[in-house]
Amino acid sequence: MNERVVLYTRKDCHLCDNARDLVRGVCADEGVAWREVDVDSDPAVRARLSDLTPVVEVDGVQVGYWRIRPELVRLALDTGPGVEGDRAVGGQ
């Protein structure tokens, strides 16, 4: 199964717990697969995303970090896979 949504998290992170609940709910509503990756499990991922955790990517494009906004995740899912654009956004 190809997951369209990837959530990058780390242990003992309350923002990550919130993001997990949000992503789980949005993906369930949209009928989309997702997976979670611990940023501390891979040095390259940790170097790239550590300061931004949690991070959400949809179809390989970053759509949020820190405080994830469900409407941005939904918009990215509605846009469809493989669509390039100015979808990368910040948190808060």
HUNORCOR-V504170 format. One record per backbone hydrogen bond with DSSP energy under -0.5 kcal/mol. NH is the residue of the N-H (numbers start at 1). CO is the residue of the C=O. If there is no record, write none. Layout:
BEGIN
{{NH;CO} {NH;CO}}
END
This chain:
BEGIN
{{3;1} {4;33} {5;33} {6;57} {7;35} {8;6} {8;55} {9;7} {9;37} {13;10} {14;12} {17;13} {18;14} {19;15} {20;16} {21;17} {22;18} {23;19} {24;20} {25;21} {26;22} {27;23} {28;24} {29;25} {30;26} {31;27} {32;27} {35;5} {37;7} {39;9} {39;37} {41;38} {42;39} {46;42} {47;43} {48;44} {49;45} {50;46} {52;49} {53;49} {53;50} {54;8} {55;8} {56;64} {57;6} {58;61} {59;4} {61;58} {63;56} {64;56} {66;52} {66;54} {67;65} {68;66} {70;68} {72;69} {73;69} {74;70} {75;71} {76;72} {77;73} {78;74} {79;75} {80;76} {83;80} {84;82} {87;85}}
END
